[in-house]
């Protein structure tokens, strides 16, 4: 299964890319996060070690739909899904 990740803001700065495709062996968001954490220093932005879930401040978007579940093992993915992680917007 192939999925595409879109990178914005700090995620784009860390990866140096706007988007990237990954091949997953499992069809859930946890499999994708494990690949991202191995490849890039993103864990501290996305992951809450205390509760072993996605940080509450991170928005997960799959195919332009917000996902409110924070346990990535419960978030299913399909072939050709597009995923984005968004940080809170700050103004000034």
N, C-alpha and C positions, 0 to 999 in steps of 0.2 A: 504494500500500500504506500502510495506517495502522497505527502501533504506539503503545503507551502506555508512558510512562516513569513509574515510581513514585519519588518522592524521599523520602529518609530522612536524618536527622541533618544534617550540614553541607550536603548537597545541598539539602535542604529550606530551610535557612537562606539559602542563596545564591539559589535560584530564587523563594522566597516561595510555593511551591506544594507540594501533596502529590502531584499527578500532572498529567500533560500528554500530549496526543496530538500525534504528528508524522506528516506525510505524507512517505514516502521514495520516491525514484526508483530507488534500488538496494536490493537485498534482503540487505544485510549490515550488521553493527554499525558498521563504519567510516562508512557514510553517516549513521547516526544520531549518532555521536560528532561528526562534522563540523558537523551542525546544532546540537548542544548547545554546542559550543565557540564557534560564531558568536554564539549567543544569550546565553550565560552564561559567567561566569568560572569554569569548571570544569576547564579543561585541566590545571592544576597538581595537582588532586586525582586525576585519572583517568589521565593520560598520562605515560609515561616517554619523554622526548625522546631519550635516549641510545640506546635500542634500538627506538624507534618502535612500542611496544606498550603495552598497558594495564599500569599498575603492578601488581607482584606482590601487593601488599597489598590491592588492590581485588577484591572478589568480584562477579562478574557473574552475575545470576540472570535466566533467561528462562523465563517460564511456570512459576515455582516450582522450576526445576531449575538447579543450579549449573553454570556453564560454566567449564571449566578452561583452555581455549585463551586465550592473551593477545594473539594477532594478530587485531584486529577485522575485517580483510578476509576472514578464514577463518571467521567466525562468521555463519552465515546467519540471516536473519529471515524470518518469514512474516506475512502480513496478520493483524492483530489480536493479535500477540504482545504480552506485557507484560514490560518490562525494568526491572530495578533494579540499581543499583550500590551496594554496601555497603562501608563503611569497616570496618577492624578494630575489634572491640569492646574497650573498655578498662574496667577495673574499678577499684574503689577502696573 
